[in-house]
């Protein structure tokens, strides 16, 4: 009598959490909003035709995404029941699951008590096994009703808060394809890099280092291994998820007669080469990458609200985008040991990259459109400049295309050396 209901509640709780939290819809929304960034790469070298991209997008929405969303339910229920690995994300997830179940149960009990108090004010409750007298004192009824009503509302608020955190944590702990902001990854990688480069030997000397090696090794293990293991878990989880998704994605590309070369490029981008990872190889310092990321994400955010923002905000987006691109191009020039005079202005840099076969005619036109409008805004104050959404989008696509070519050139240089 006691064990069976508890076992039933334990087995049913992951299904309750999953359905009430709306994780499936949240995950589907995440995939669809970032579909181009995750699955379709507009800067591919062989340039998929627009009609072909449209067909791929339709097939992804109709076939790939529904299958990925359906897999989440089973993965979460299995992990809930068999979860054994302890790390920060899993501990947080377990805590918020407990908080949600507690708040839901407490809310139900408080609501029952609230309704019971109201009923008892008008009539006693008589059952076969219990009799509760009527509460005639209106003040007592008001006090208890206020107490249980407050507990119900607070419990509901706690449940809503828990659900918002649960949706994020579920997706972050499962081996699924998801678009995640790189900020946390950058911080974690910087922490690991900083620890690995800490100049212990130069600070304490060889003799003192040998004397206290056991103590120092313990500190390194405590501080370094946790962050490194978390980074490895995230990487492995992402790779497993992408391998599973590729089994569904590859037949879609074959069915739409995407060439083997184009498929290979898409696969390489899908697994290995996100935008900021390529840019990270270009820049010498992390703050340059963070500056680029801030500008690009601001521009993308403005693009999503293009029809709602003012001309001034559109102009600001253009200036931010041009500024970050100019800085990125300078980083690329440094990697190719370009002469100092090439850094003089954007047109000269663009010509140099074009001579290196890193910028095509079409991409040059896209860059020049924005360059001319930026110059008008900066040097002809007060003159109205019309900025189209398509021009900004084409600029971003061209920028990603250039980065892909740079990445290919880097890899070729590494293989030759």
HUJOKA-V759545 format. One record per residue. N is the residue number from 1. RES is the residue in three letters. SS is DSSP state (alpha for helix, beta for strand, coil for the rest). BURIAL is I if it has 16 or more other ideal C-beta (glycine too) atoms within 10 Angstrom, else O. Layout:
# HUJOKA-V759545
n=N res=RES ss=SS burial=BURIAL
n=N res=RES ss=SS burial=BURIAL
This chain:
# HUJOKA-V759545
n=1 res=UNK ss=coil burial=O
n=2 res=UNK ss=coil burial=O
n=3 res=UNK ss=alpha burial=O
n=4 res=UNK ss=alpha burial=O
n=5 res=UNK ss=alpha burial=O
n=6 res=UNK ss=alpha burial=O
n=7 res=UNK ss=alpha burial=O
n=8 res=UNK ss=alpha burial=O
n=9 res=UNK ss=alpha burial=O
n=10 res=UNK ss=alpha burial=O
n=11 res=UNK ss=alpha burial=O
n=12 res=UNK ss=alpha burial=O
n=13 res=UNK ss=alpha burial=I
n=14 res=UNK ss=alpha burial=I
n=15 res=UNK ss=alpha burial=O
n=16 res=UNK ss=alpha burial=O
n=17 res=UNK ss=alpha burial=I
n=18 res=UNK ss=alpha burial=I
n=19 res=UNK ss=alpha burial=O
n=20 res=UNK ss=alpha burial=O
n=21 res=UNK ss=alpha burial=I
n=22 res=UNK ss=coil burial=O
n=23 res=UNK ss=alpha burial=I
n=24 res=UNK ss=alpha burial=I
n=25 res=UNK ss=alpha burial=O
n=26 res=UNK ss=alpha burial=I
n=27 res=UNK ss=alpha burial=I
n=28 res=UNK ss=alpha burial=I
n=29 res=UNK ss=alpha burial=O
n=30 res=UNK ss=alpha burial=I
n=31 res=UNK ss=alpha burial=I
n=32 res=UNK ss=alpha burial=O
n=33 res=UNK ss=alpha burial=O
n=34 res=UNK ss=coil burial=O
n=35 res=UNK ss=alpha burial=I
n=36 res=UNK ss=alpha burial=O
n=37 res=UNK ss=alpha burial=O
n=38 res=UNK ss=alpha burial=I
n=39 res=UNK ss=coil burial=I
n=40 res=UNK ss=coil burial=I
n=41 res=UNK ss=coil burial=I
n=42 res=UNK ss=coil burial=I
n=43 res=UNK ss=coil burial=I
n=44 res=UNK ss=coil burial=I
n=45 res=UNK ss=coil burial=O
n=46 res=UNK ss=coil burial=O
n=47 res=UNK ss=coil burial=O
n=48 res=UNK ss=coil burial=I
n=49 res=UNK ss=coil burial=O
n=50 res=UNK ss=alpha burial=O
n=51 res=UNK ss=alpha burial=O
n=52 res=UNK ss=alpha burial=I
n=53 res=UNK ss=alpha burial=I
n=54 res=UNK ss=alpha burial=O
n=55 res=UNK ss=alpha burial=I
n=56 res=UNK ss=alpha burial=I
n=57 res=UNK ss=alpha burial=O
n=58 res=UNK ss=alpha burial=O
n=59 res=UNK ss=alpha burial=I
n=60 res=UNK ss=alpha burial=I
n=61 res=UNK ss=alpha burial=O
n=62 res=UNK ss=alpha burial=O
n=63 res=UNK ss=alpha burial=O
n=64 res=UNK ss=alpha burial=I
n=65 res=UNK ss=alpha burial=I
n=66 res=UNK ss=alpha burial=O
n=67 res=UNK ss=alpha burial=O
n=68 res=UNK ss=alpha burial=I
n=69 res=UNK ss=alpha burial=I
n=70 res=UNK ss=alpha burial=O
n=71 res=UNK ss=alpha burial=I
n=72 res=UNK ss=alpha burial=I
n=73 res=UNK ss=alpha burial=O
n=74 res=UNK ss=alpha burial=O
n=75 res=UNK ss=alpha burial=I
n=76 res=UNK ss=alpha burial=I
n=77 res=UNK ss=alpha burial=I
n=78 res=UNK ss=alpha burial=O
n=79 res=UNK ss=alpha burial=I
n=80 res=UNK ss=alpha burial=I
n=81 res=UNK ss=alpha burial=O
n=82 res=UNK ss=alpha burial=O
n=83 res=UNK ss=coil burial=O
n=84 res=UNK ss=coil burial=O
n=85 res=UNK ss=coil burial=O
n=86 res=UNK ss=coil burial=O
n=87 res=UNK ss=coil burial=O
n=88 res=UNK ss=alpha burial=O
n=89 res=UNK ss=alpha burial=I
n=90 res=UNK ss=alpha burial=I
n=91 res=UNK ss=alpha burial=O
n=92 res=UNK ss=alpha burial=I
n=93 res=UNK ss=alpha burial=I
n=94 res=UNK ss=alpha burial=O
n=95 res=UNK ss=alpha burial=O
n=96 res=UNK ss=alpha burial=I
n=97 res=UNK ss=alpha burial=I
n=98 res=UNK ss=alpha burial=O
n=99 res=UNK ss=alpha burial=I
n=100 res=UNK ss=alpha burial=I
n=101 res=UNK ss=alpha burial=I
n=102 res=UNK ss=alpha burial=O
n=103 res=UNK ss=alpha burial=I
n=104 res=UNK ss=alpha burial=I
n=105 res=UNK ss=alpha burial=O
n=106 res=UNK ss=alpha burial=I
n=107 res=UNK ss=alpha burial=I
n=108 res=UNK ss=alpha burial=O
n=109 res=UNK ss=alpha burial=O
n=110 res=UNK ss=alpha burial=I
n=111 res=UNK ss=alpha burial=I
n=112 res=UNK ss=alpha burial=O
n=113 res=UNK ss=alpha burial=I
n=114 res=UNK ss=alpha burial=I
n=115 res=UNK ss=alpha burial=O
n=116 res=UNK ss=alpha burial=I
n=117 res=UNK ss=alpha burial=I
n=118 res=UNK ss=alpha burial=O
n=119 res=UNK ss=alpha burial=O
n=120 res=UNK ss=alpha burial=I
n=121 res=UNK ss=alpha burial=I
n=122 res=UNK ss=alpha burial=O
n=123 res=UNK ss=coil burial=O
n=124 res=UNK ss=coil burial=O
n=125 res=UNK ss=beta burial=O
n=126 res=UNK ss=beta burial=O
n=127 res=UNK ss=coil burial=O
n=128 res=UNK ss=coil burial=O
n=129 res=UNK ss=coil burial=O
n=130 res=UNK ss=coil burial=O
n=131 res=UNK ss=beta burial=O
n=132 res=UNK ss=beta burial=O
n=133 res=UNK ss=coil burial=O
n=134 res=UNK ss=coil burial=O
n=135 res=UNK ss=coil burial=I
n=136 res=UNK ss=coil burial=O
n=137 res=UNK ss=coil burial=O
n=138 res=UNK ss=alpha burial=O
n=139 res=UNK ss=alpha burial=O
n=140 res=UNK ss=alpha burial=O
n=141 res=UNK ss=alpha burial=I
n=142 res=UNK ss=alpha burial=O
n=143 res=UNK ss=alpha burial=O
n=144 res=UNK ss=alpha burial=I
n=145 res=UNK ss=alpha burial=I
n=146 res=UNK ss=alpha burial=O
n=147 res=UNK ss=alpha burial=O
n=148 res=UNK ss=alpha burial=I
n=149 res=UNK ss=alpha burial=I
n=150 res=UNK ss=alpha burial=O
n=151 res=UNK ss=alpha burial=I
n=152 res=UNK ss=alpha burial=I
n=153 res=UNK ss=alpha burial=O
n=154 res=UNK ss=alpha burial=O
n=155 res=UNK ss=alpha burial=I
n=156 res=UNK ss=alpha burial=I
n=157 res=UNK ss=alpha burial=O
n=158 res=UNK ss=alpha burial=I
n=159 res=UNK ss=alpha burial=I
n=160 res=UNK ss=alpha burial=O
n=161 res=UNK ss=alpha burial=O
n=162 res=UNK ss=alpha burial=I
n=163 res=UNK ss=alpha burial=I
n=164 res=UNK ss=alpha burial=O
n=165 res=UNK ss=alpha burial=I
n=166 res=UNK ss=alpha burial=I
n=167 res=UNK ss=alpha burial=I
n=168 res=UNK ss=alpha burial=I
n=169 res=UNK ss=alpha burial=I
n=170 res=UNK ss=alpha burial=I
n=171 res=UNK ss=alpha burial=I
n=172 res=UNK ss=alpha burial=I
n=173 res=UNK ss=alpha burial=I
n=174 res=UNK ss=coil burial=I
n=175 res=UNK ss=coil burial=I
n=176 res=UNK ss=coil burial=I
n=177 res=UNK ss=coil burial=I
n=178 res=UNK ss=coil burial=I
n=179 res=UNK ss=coil burial=O
n=180 res=UNK ss=coil burial=O
n=181 res=UNK ss=coil burial=O
n=182 res=UNK ss=coil burial=I
n=183 res=UNK ss=alpha burial=O
n=184 res=UNK ss=alpha burial=O
n=185 res=UNK ss=alpha burial=I
n=186 res=UNK ss=alpha burial=I
n=187 res=UNK ss=alpha burial=O
n=188 res=UNK ss=alpha burial=O
n=189 res=UNK ss=alpha burial=O
n=190 res=UNK ss=alpha burial=O
n=191 res=UNK ss=alpha burial=O
n=192 res=UNK ss=alpha burial=I
n=193 res=UNK ss=alpha burial=O
n=194 res=UNK ss=alpha burial=O
n=195 res=UNK ss=alpha burial=O
n=196 res=UNK ss=alpha burial=O
n=197 res=UNK ss=coil burial=O
n=198 res=UNK ss=coil burial=O
n=199 res=UNK ss=coil burial=O
n=200 res=UNK ss=alpha burial=O
n=201 res=UNK ss=alpha burial=O
n=202 res=UNK ss=alpha burial=O
n=203 res=UNK ss=alpha burial=O
n=204 res=UNK ss=alpha burial=O
n=205 res=UNK ss=alpha burial=O
n=206 res=UNK ss=alpha burial=O
n=207 res=UNK ss=alpha burial=O
n=208 res=UNK ss=alpha burial=O
n=209 res=UNK ss=alpha burial=O
n=210 res=UNK ss=alpha burial=O
n=211 res=UNK ss=alpha burial=O
n=212 res=UNK ss=coil burial=O
n=213 res=UNK ss=alpha burial=O
n=214 res=UNK ss=alpha burial=O
n=215 res=UNK ss=alpha burial=O
n=216 res=UNK ss=alpha burial=O
n=217 res=UNK ss=alpha burial=O
n=218 res=UNK ss=alpha burial=O
n=219 res=UNK ss=alpha burial=O
n=220 res=UNK ss=alpha burial=O
n=221 res=UNK ss=alpha burial=O
n=222 res=UNK ss=alpha burial=O
n=223 res=UNK ss=alpha burial=O
n=224 res=UNK ss=alpha burial=O
n=225 res=UNK ss=alpha burial=O
n=226 res=UNK ss=alpha burial=O
n=227 res=UNK ss=alpha burial=I
n=228 res=UNK ss=alpha burial=O
n=229 res=UNK ss=alpha burial=O
n=230 res=UNK ss=alpha burial=O
n=231 res=UNK ss=alpha burial=O
n=232 res=UNK ss=alpha burial=O
n=233 res=UNK ss=alpha burial=O
n=234 res=UNK ss=alpha burial=I
n=235 res=UNK ss=alpha burial=O
n=236 res=UNK ss=alpha burial=O
n=237 res=UNK ss=alpha burial=I
n=238 res=UNK ss=alpha burial=I
n=239 res=UNK ss=alpha burial=O
n=240 res=UNK ss=alpha burial=O
n=241 res=UNK ss=alpha burial=I
n=242 res=UNK ss=alpha burial=I
n=243 res=UNK ss=alpha burial=O
n=244 res=UNK ss=alpha burial=I
n=245 res=UNK ss=alpha burial=I
n=246 res=UNK ss=alpha burial=I
n=247 res=UNK ss=alpha burial=O
n=248 res=UNK ss=alpha burial=I
n=249 res=UNK ss=alpha burial=I
n=250 res=UNK ss=alpha burial=O
n=251 res=UNK ss=alpha burial=O
n=252 res=UNK ss=alpha burial=I
n=253 res=UNK ss=alpha burial=I
n=254 res=UNK ss=alpha burial=O
n=255 res=UNK ss=alpha burial=O
n=256 res=UNK ss=coil burial=O
n=257 res=UNK ss=coil burial=O
n=258 res=UNK ss=coil burial=I
n=259 res=UNK ss=coil burial=O
n=260 res=UNK ss=alpha burial=O
n=261 res=UNK ss=alpha burial=O
n=262 res=UNK ss=alpha burial=I
n=263 res=UNK ss=alpha burial=O
n=264 res=UNK ss=alpha burial=O
n=265 res=UNK ss=alpha burial=I
n=266 res=UNK ss=alpha burial=I
n=267 res=UNK ss=alpha burial=O
n=268 res=UNK ss=alpha burial=I
n=269 res=UNK ss=alpha burial=I
n=270 res=UNK ss=alpha burial=I
n=271 res=UNK ss=alpha burial=O
n=272 res=UNK ss=coil burial=O
n=273 res=UNK ss=coil burial=I
n=274 res=UNK ss=coil burial=I
n=275 res=UNK ss=alpha burial=I
n=276 res=UNK ss=alpha burial=I
n=277 res=UNK ss=alpha burial=O
n=278 res=UNK ss=alpha burial=I
n=279 res=UNK ss=alpha burial=I
n=280 res=UNK ss=alpha burial=I
n=281 res=UNK ss=alpha burial=O
n=282 res=UNK ss=alpha burial=I
n=283 res=UNK ss=coil burial=I
n=284 res=UNK ss=coil burial=O
n=285 res=UNK ss=coil burial=O
n=286 res=UNK ss=alpha burial=O
n=287 res=UNK ss=alpha burial=O
n=288 res=UNK ss=alpha burial=I
n=289 res=UNK ss=alpha burial=I
n=290 res=UNK ss=alpha burial=I
n=291 res=UNK ss=alpha burial=I
n=292 res=UNK ss=alpha burial=I
n=293 res=UNK ss=alpha burial=I
n=294 res=UNK ss=alpha burial=O
n=295 res=UNK ss=alpha burial=I
n=296 res=UNK ss=alpha burial=I
n=297 res=UNK ss=alpha burial=O
n=298 res=UNK ss=alpha burial=I
n=299 res=UNK ss=alpha burial=I
n=300 res=UNK ss=alpha burial=O
n=301 res=UNK ss=alpha burial=O
n=302 res=UNK ss=alpha burial=I
n=303 res=UNK ss=alpha burial=I
n=304 res=UNK ss=alpha burial=O
n=305 res=UNK ss=coil burial=O
n=306 res=UNK ss=coil burial=I
n=307 res=UNK ss=coil burial=O
n=308 res=UNK ss=coil burial=O
n=309 res=UNK ss=coil burial=O
n=310 res=UNK ss=coil burial=O
n=311 res=UNK ss=alpha burial=O
n=312 res=UNK ss=alpha burial=O
n=313 res=UNK ss=alpha burial=O
n=314 res=UNK ss=alpha burial=I
n=315 res=UNK ss=alpha burial=I
n=316 res=UNK ss=alpha burial=I
n=317 res=UNK ss=alpha burial=I
n=318 res=UNK ss=alpha burial=I
n=319 res=UNK ss=alpha burial=I
n=320 res=UNK ss=alpha burial=I
n=321 res=UNK ss=alpha burial=I
n=322 res=UNK ss=alpha burial=I
n=323 res=UNK ss=alpha burial=O
n=324 res=UNK ss=alpha burial=I
n=325 res=UNK ss=alpha burial=I
n=326 res=UNK ss=alpha burial=I
n=327 res=UNK ss=alpha burial=O
n=328 res=UNK ss=alpha burial=I
n=329 res=UNK ss=alpha burial=I
n=330 res=UNK ss=alpha burial=I
n=331 res=UNK ss=alpha burial=I
n=332 res=UNK ss=alpha burial=I
n=333 res=UNK ss=alpha burial=I
n=334 res=UNK ss=alpha burial=O
n=335 res=UNK ss=alpha burial=O
n=336 res=UNK ss=coil burial=O
n=337 res=UNK ss=coil burial=O
n=338 res=UNK ss=coil burial=I
n=339 res=UNK ss=coil burial=O
n=340 res=UNK ss=alpha burial=O
n=341 res=UNK ss=alpha burial=O
n=342 res=UNK ss=alpha burial=I
n=343 res=UNK ss=alpha burial=I
n=344 res=UNK ss=coil burial=O
n=345 res=UNK ss=coil burial=O
n=346 res=UNK ss=alpha burial=I
n=347 res=UNK ss=alpha burial=O
n=348 res=UNK ss=alpha burial=O
n=349 res=UNK ss=alpha burial=I
n=350 res=UNK ss=alpha burial=I
n=351 res=UNK ss=alpha burial=O
n=352 res=UNK ss=alpha burial=I
n=353 res=UNK ss=alpha burial=I
n=354 res=UNK ss=alpha burial=O
n=355 res=UNK ss=alpha burial=O
n=356 res=UNK ss=coil burial=O
n=357 res=UNK ss=coil burial=O
n=358 res=UNK ss=coil burial=I
n=359 res=UNK ss=coil burial=I
n=360 res=UNK ss=coil burial=I
n=361 res=UNK ss=alpha burial=O
n=362 res=UNK ss=alpha burial=O
n=363 res=UNK ss=alpha burial=I
n=364 res=UNK ss=alpha burial=I
n=365 res=UNK ss=alpha burial=O
n=366 res=UNK ss=alpha burial=I
n=367 res=UNK ss=alpha burial=I
n=368 res=UNK ss=alpha burial=O
n=369 res=UNK ss=alpha burial=I
n=370 res=UNK ss=alpha burial=I
n=371 res=UNK ss=alpha burial=I
n=372 res=UNK ss=alpha burial=O
n=373 res=UNK ss=alpha burial=I
n=374 res=UNK ss=alpha burial=I
n=375 res=UNK ss=alpha burial=O
n=376 res=UNK ss=alpha burial=O
n=377 res=UNK ss=alpha burial=I
n=378 res=UNK ss=alpha burial=O
n=379 res=UNK ss=alpha burial=O
n=380 res=UNK ss=coil burial=O
n=381 res=UNK ss=coil burial=O
n=382 res=UNK ss=coil burial=O
n=383 res=UNK ss=coil burial=O
n=384 res=UNK ss=coil burial=O
n=385 res=UNK ss=coil burial=O
n=386 res=UNK ss=coil burial=O
n=387 res=UNK ss=coil burial=I
n=388 res=UNK ss=coil burial=O
n=389 res=UNK ss=alpha burial=O
n=390 res=UNK ss=alpha burial=O
n=391 res=UNK ss=alpha burial=O
n=392 res=UNK ss=alpha burial=I
n=393 res=UNK ss=alpha burial=I
n=394 res=UNK ss=alpha burial=I
n=395 res=UNK ss=alpha burial=I
n=396 res=UNK ss=alpha burial=I
n=397 res=UNK ss=alpha burial=I
n=398 res=UNK ss=alpha burial=I
n=399 res=UNK ss=alpha burial=I
n=400 res=UNK ss=alpha burial=I
n=401 res=UNK ss=alpha burial=I
n=402 res=UNK ss=alpha burial=I
n=403 res=UNK ss=alpha burial=I
n=404 res=UNK ss=alpha burial=I
n=405 res=UNK ss=alpha burial=I
n=406 res=UNK ss=alpha burial=I
n=407 res=UNK ss=alpha burial=I
n=408 res=UNK ss=alpha burial=I
n=409 res=UNK ss=alpha burial=I
n=410 res=UNK ss=alpha burial=O
n=411 res=UNK ss=alpha burial=O
n=412 res=UNK ss=alpha burial=O
n=413 res=UNK ss=alpha burial=O
n=414 res=UNK ss=alpha burial=O
n=415 res=UNK ss=alpha burial=O
n=416 res=UNK ss=alpha burial=O
n=417 res=UNK ss=coil burial=O
